[in-house]
Structures are given as C-alpha cells and as structure tokens.
Amino acid sequence: MTIAPSQELVQKTLADKLSKETLLKAKRLGFSDVQLAHIFKTTESNIRQLRQEYGVSAVYKTVDTCAAEFDAKTPYHYSTYEFENESTPSKRKKVVILGGGPNRIGQGIEFDYCCVQAVFAIRESGYEAIMINCNPETVSTDYDIADKLYFEPLTFEDTMNILELEKPLGVMVSFGGQTPLRLSTSLEEAGIKILGTSSEGIDLAEDREKFGKLLDELDIPHPAYGIAATYDEALAITERIGYPVLVRPSYVLGGRAMKIVYNDESLKHYIVQALHVSDKHPLLIDRFLEHATEFDIDAIADTTDCIVSGIMEHIEVAGVHSGDSTSILPPYNAKKSIIKKMKTYTRKLAKAMNVIGLMNIQFAVQDDEVYVLEVNPRASRTVPFVCKATGLPIVKVACRIMLGEKLIELKDEYGLKDCDELGLEHIAIKEPVFPFSKFLKSGVYLGPEM
C-alpha cells in the first residue's frame, strides 16, 4: 500500500530544493510557475503556494506612453518581479474581460470586436472595465479603451496574479474565443466568479462524450461519433459508424489537423502523422455528412429565455471550415420547417446547458434531417457580422445579461427578435478573402482545416 505524502511535507521538501532567493531569481529571468513545476517535478499549484509563502509576487509597472515628455497617467500595465507596484486598485466595482491573445489561424480579430463592445457595455453599466490581453495589434489593447489594461499572457498564473490584486466582481471569459474559455475551470476552482455561462456548462460543450449524451437526452440528432487513443480503437469506431469520417485531435483550434478520411489506409496514415495522440489527447471521430448544407446560429440566452439573433446558411457544402466559408443572412434556401427545427434545438440546448450570454451552434442539414455538429457557449467569429447585418447590439445585450439583467427586460429596449422575424429588407454576405497570390505554393482549396 502506497501512502501519499501530506501537502505540508510536499511543500517542505519543495522549499528545501527551491529557496526564496532562487525562486525570485527564476521569476525575474522569466520562468513561469508551470516551467518551474516541470523542473522540480511538482505541480503549478505547489509552486504558486510556495511563492505566496515566500512573498514572491508580481508587481505592475505603468507604460509611459508620453516617453517622459509629459506626466503620463495611462492605465496601461505590465508585470515584473521587482518591489514597487505602480498599479493601484480603485474602490469601484470591477469586471475583468479576458481577451483573445495573439492572432493566429482559428482565433482572429473578430473576437477583439466582441471584447471591445463588452468593455463599452461594462462601462455604460457603471462598472470599471479591466482588460487582460497581450496582442499589440488589437483595439482592445489601445490604452484608452478600457479603464485599465494589463498587457499580460492569458495563462492561469498571470491572470490570477492580476485578479488577486484587483479583486473584481467576476471575470468574463466568453468574448475572447477559445483561449480564455479554457481558463474557466481552473479560475472557478481558485474561487473566481465566472460571469456568464459557468465552467460546468462550458465543459459540457467541450467534452465530446458528455455533449453526445446530452444530445441523446434531448432527442437531438447528431452524427455518430467515437473517441480513440490508438489505431485499433479508431478502426473499431469506423467499422461501427462507417466511412467517410471526420477526424481531428481533441486539443486544437480552428480545425487544425482536421481531415476527412474515406478508408482504413488513409486512417492509419493520418494517425501515424498526427502528433501526441494518447489517452490524454485522443482523436475525435465523427461520421462525415456528405453533401450536407451547414448553418451557423448565434443566440443570446439567460437560462430561461433565448433569442436566435443570427441564422446563417453556408454557400459551400459541408466539409469547409465555418471560418473559411461564405455565409448568407438571412438563409436563402432553407425551408421554414428546417429553420423552425434549428431554433427549437437552439432553445433546448441553451436551457439544458444553462447558457448565460452568447452561444453559437453549427448545424448540418442532410435530406431534411437537422443535425447538431457543435455548440460553443461563447462569442463566435460570426458575431461582428451578425451585429452589423441585423443592427442588433447583441454583445451589449449579452454583457448586460452576464451582469445580472434578464433578457425579457431587454427585449423592448433593443427591439430584440429572432433573426427570421426581423423582416430584414436586405441580404448580408460574409465572404473571407484569401491571399493565395501571396503564397504561391499553398493549396488553392478549402477544407475542414481553417
């Protein structure tokens, strides 16, 4: 029988290995808690606890945007491990927004639009808006947008350092895309209040098995699927659900490394090429719906009510990543019965997942059957398009709901209706622009990988 050492003994052993002076030097050299945990074969939380016991904590310096020519009072800060802290928390009620981080495939500037609109809504509601982001190419990191800006990486360590200093009412993680969303569980476990959809609701959408069970309970159709950590497991899944299948790693953004596979040989080749396939990072395998039509729906919900703010039909058939596809609002070729069914499924899912704020659902329609492909309980990359196409300030509305207001109270104020009931007299088209002429060796075709 193995007896696990007590936490007190673990910390004592760690302190023997890592003195206060060494830890402070390591932090000044830029080592994160995660890196130190790896070096000393312990956990990030143990390193964090040791730092707190030693009194080794980050302080924040103010960026001098006037280059010392004038007295700069810009609320623009970065962390360092020195002694004097130049960021003084106010006594106002505060809300922190986590941005999207660096631009990259799968996570672009659309999320920054949502973050900026959320800042405006928070300030209009009388709260101090604090932005955490680390992308100099965004509007959210302009020093005059938020009441206070921390130019910091979107990691648990860096975010917690700021939250412990500022002590906000809560944190909004659903406007910056997938990066801040992945911090929700660890932040909530650390005692931070997540404003909007809880980490349980987020996990329900992220965990493929939990999500599949939820769809079955709600009697909502979805493509047959399976989760595999080895080739043999993947082969067993394809024998059960049939080819073609859509395979992808479970830990990537923007459909990276996603591929449509038509036979055993291609499946084996994919798994050999795929990186880090294991029990911890398995493959997700879904039956691919050939020649289906895809739809994107954006909605606002508050656990009891739901508005379907945007219904977009993709021009390309299923198989092209939603971020690369051309889509039309309102739908140009969808039966009323199909739209009604998608709206019904949206409301069912919003209620079952206790969505508070924005959500996005991707549907596929094949032979008049509506399938749910994916649900994201956050702002999607289509939100700016929907806002401009419908004229509805859906980010502002979502923000006010996350701050405690009810959707039913905001309907009259903003003229909120389902997208298909607005009576739009125009057609809006979202079309991506690809610089294929600049990348001559890249393939000039679209697929499931963004």
N, C-alpha and C positions, 0 to 999 in steps of 0.2 A: 504494500500500500504506500503510495506516494503522498506526502503531506506538503501542501503548498506553503511557502514561506509567507509570513504576515507582511502586510503593506509597510508596517513600521520597520521591519527587518530589511525589506527591499530598499527602502529609502536610505537606511543607514549604510547598507552596502554600496549603494549608488553614490552617496556622499563621500565615502572613503575613496572611491575611484575618481570622483569629479569634485574638486574643491571649488570654492566660490570664485577664487581668482582665475582658475582655468575656465570655468563656465562663463564668466564675464568676458574674458579674452576671446573665447569661441564665439560669443554672441556679437562682439564688436567686429570680428572677422567675417560675420555673415552666416554662420552656421544656424540653421533652423532647429527647432525642437525635434522635428522628425529626423533630421540628419544625425543629431546627437543621440537620439534613441537608437538609431541603427548602429552607430559606432559603439555604444555602450551596451548593446543588446538588452534594451529595456523598452518601455512604451513612451509615447509622446506625453501622456498624462503624468507619468512619473518625472520626466524632465521638467515639465511645467510646474509640478508641485515643488520640486527641488529649487527651481528659480524663485518661486514665491517665498520659500523658507529662507533663502539667502537674501531676498530683497533685490534680486537682479531683474529689473523690469525695464521695458522700453519707455523712452521719453519722446516727446514730439517737438520738432523744430518747425518754425514758420518759414515758408519760402518767401524770400524778399523779391517781390515782383517789380519793385522800383529800382533794383540794383543799387541800393543805398543812396540814391539821389534824393528821394523823399522818404518820409516816415510811412512805411508800408503797413497797412492793417488788414491784409488779405487773409481770410480764413483758410489757408492752404498749407497742409502739414505733411510731414514725413517722419518716420520713426528712426531712432538711433539709440544706442546703448551708452548714453552719456549721463549727465547728472541733472542739468536744468531742463525743466519741462516748460515749453512756450505755449502749449495748448491748454487754456483754462476753460473747463466746462462751465457752461452757463447754468442758471437755475430754472430755465424754461423746460417745458415738456418736450421731449425729443423723439424723433423717429429716424432710424438708420436705414438707408437703402444700400443694398449690395449691388454693384454694377456688374457688367459682363466680362470684365478683364480684357485681355488683348484680342484684337480682331484675328480671326482665323476661319478656316473652312468650317461651316456649320454654326458659327456664332459670330454674327456680323453686327453692323451698325444699327440694324432695326431695333435691337434690344436697348440701345442707348436712347433712342427716341422715347421708349417706354419709361426709362429711368428718369429722363428729364421732365416728362409730363407728370410723373409721380412726385418729383420734387416740387413742382409748381402747385400740385394739388395739396400736398402736405403743408406747404407754407400758407396757402389760402385758408386751410383749416385751422390755422393758428399754432401749429407746431414748429419747432426748429427742425429743419431737414438737414441731415448729415449724410453725405455721400462717401462711400468707400469704393474706390476703383483705381486701376493702375494703367490706364490707357491714355496717353497724351493726345491721341488723335480723335478723342470724343468730345462732344459738347458737355457731357456730364462732368468732365474734369476741368472745364473752364472754372476759374476760381470765383466767378461772380454768379454762378448758377445756384448752388446750394448755400445754405447758411454756413456750412463748414464742410471742407473737403479733406479727406485723408487719402493721400496718394500711396496706397499700400497693396501688396498682393492679396488676392482673395483666397487665403488659407485660413484654417481654423485658428492657428496661433495668432496671426496678425489681426484677424477680425476680433478675436476675444480680447486682445490687448486694448483695442480701441473701446470695445463695449464695456470693459471693466473701468475704463477711465470716464466715459461719457454717461454710463448708466441710463440708457434710453428706455422709453416705454416698451419698445419692441423693435423688431427688425423685419424688413420686407425683403424676401428672397426671390420673389416670383417675377421680377421685371428684368433681370439681367441674363435670362437664358438658363442653360443647364448648369453652368459653373456655380453660381450661388445656391442653386437648388440643392446641390449635393452637400452643402454645408448644413442643411436644415436639421438633420437628425442629431449631429454632434453638438450644434448650438443649443437645441432644445434640451438635450441631455445635460448640458452645462448650466441649465437654468435660465436660458434666454428665451423670451417670449417671441414666437414667430407670428407676425401679423399676417392674416390671411389663412390659406389652407395649411393645416397642421402637417408636421413631418409624417404622421401616420397616413394621411391622405396622399402625400407625395410618394411615400414608399409603396402604397397600394398601386399607383400607376407605374412605378419603376420596376417593381418585382413582377416578372412575367407570369410566374405561377399564381401568385395572389390575384393578379389582374385577370388571368384566364378564369379563375374560379368565380370572381365577381361577375364577369360577363355571363357565365353559365347560370349563376343565381338569378340574374336579372333577365334571363332568357333573351340575351342579345347575341346575334350571330357574330362569329369571328372566324378567321382562317384557322384550320387545325395547326397545332404547333408542338414543339418539343424543345428540351434543353439538353445539350450534350457536352461532355467534357473529353470524349475520345471519339475516334473514327467509328468504332463499333457501335457506340451509343447513337451517333449521328445516323449510321446506316439503318439501325433499328427504327429510328424515327421516320426516315424517308420511306421505309417499307410500310409503315403504318399510315402515313398521310399522303404518300405518292409524290412524284415529281410533276412539275418543277417546284423547287423550294427556294425561299429567300433565306440566305444565311448571313449572319453578322455576329461580330463579337458583342459581348454584353456591356462593354465599358467605353464605347466611343461616341463621339459627337458627329452630327452631320452625315450619318450614314457611311462613315468611313469604313472601308474594307467590307462593305455590304455587297453581296453578289447573288445573282440568280443562277441556280445550278440545276442542270437538266438530267444528270446521270451519276452513277456511282463513281466513275473515274474522275469526273470534274469535282465531285465532293471530296474525294481523297486528296486531290491536288490542292484544293482550297485549304483543307485542314493542315496539310504539310506546310503550306505557305503562311498560314495565319500565325500571328505572334501570341504567345502567352495564353494558349488555350489550356485551361485547367479547371479543377473544381471551383476555384475562386473566380476565375474568369471564363465561364463556359460559353459555348456558341448558342445563339438563339436561332432556331429553325422554324420557319413558318411556311405553310403552303402558299405558293405564289398564285394569285388570281390573274390568269392571263386575260388580256383584252378587257379588263375591267376599267371603269371610269372612277377616278378619285375625286373626292371632295374634301375641302377643309372647312371646318366650322369653328368660329371664335364665339365664346359666350361669356357672360358675366353672371355670377351666382352668389347667393348668400345663405346657403343651406336650406332655405325654404322657397326661394323664388329664383327664376332663371330667365335671362334674356338672350336669345340667339342673335348676337349682334352682326355676324357676318357669315354668309354661306357662299363659298367659292367653288366653282367647278373647274377642274384642270383640263386643259386642252389635250395634253399628252395622255396616252393610256397609262395604266398602272405600270410601275417599273422605273419611272423617272422620279428622282427625289423631289419632295414637295418644295424644297428651297430653290430648285432649278426649273420648276415647271412654270408654264404660263397659266394663269388662272383668271377667271371672269366672275365678276359680281355685278348683278345677281346671276344665278345659274342660267345658262342659255338653252339647255337641252335636257332638263330634268323634269320628270313627271311630278305633279303635285303630291301624289301618294308617296313618292320617294322622299321628297323634302319633308313631308309630314312625319315620316318614319324616322328620319335623321334627327329632327327636332325632338321627337319623343325619346329617342335613345339618349340624346344630349341631356335632357332634363333628368332622366333616370340616373345617369352616371353622376351628374352634378350633385344630386341629393345623396346618393349612396356613398360618394367619396367626401361628402361634407366640404365641397369646394366653396371657398370664400374669396371672391375676386375673379381673376381671369382664368379661363381654361380653353384649350384647343383640342379638337378631336379630328382625326383623319379617318375618313370613310372610304370604302370601295364598293361600287355597285356593279354586280355581275348578274345578268339575266333577271333583273328587277329584284334581286336579293341585296339587302344592305348589310355590309359587314363593317365592324369596327376594327380598324388597324392599330390605332394608338391613341392614347389620351395623355395630354400634358397639362397638369394643373398649374399653369403659369402663362405669362405672356408669350405669344408666338411671334415668329418673324413676319406674320401677316397683319399684326395689329396696326402698324402705321398705315398700311394700305386700307384696311377696313375703316379706320378713323377718317381718312381723307375721302374715301368713296361714299361713306354714308353721312358724314358730318356729325357723327355721334362722338362725344368725348369719352370713349369707353375706358381709357386709362384713368382719367379723373374719377369717373364713377366707381371703378374697381377700387381705387385708392380710398375713397370715402367709405366704401363698404368694409374694407380691411381695417379702417379706423373705428368701425362700430356702427355705422349707419345702415339702414335697411334699404334694399333695392326698391321695395314698393313705395317708399317715401321719395325716392329719387326719380321715379318714372315720369311724373308730371313735370318736374323741374327741367328735365332734359329731353322730354318727348321720346322716351325710350320705348321702342317696339322691336319685335323680331324683324330681322333684315327683310324678309319677304313681305312684310306688312307695311313697310315704309312708303311704298308707292314711288320708288325711285324712277325718275324720267330719263336717266342716263345709264350707260353701261361702262363700268370701270374694268380695266385690264391691267393685271400685274405681269410684267414681262421682264425677265432677267436679261442682262447684257453680258455676253461672254467675250473676253478679249482673245479669241482664238488666233487672230492675226499676230498677236504679240508672242504667242507660244506655239511656234510652228510645228514642234514635234509632239504636241499634245493631241490626243484623240478628239476629233470633232464629232462627238456623240454624247448623248446624255444617258445616265443610268441611275441605279439606286444609290450610288455613292455621290455625294454632293460635290 
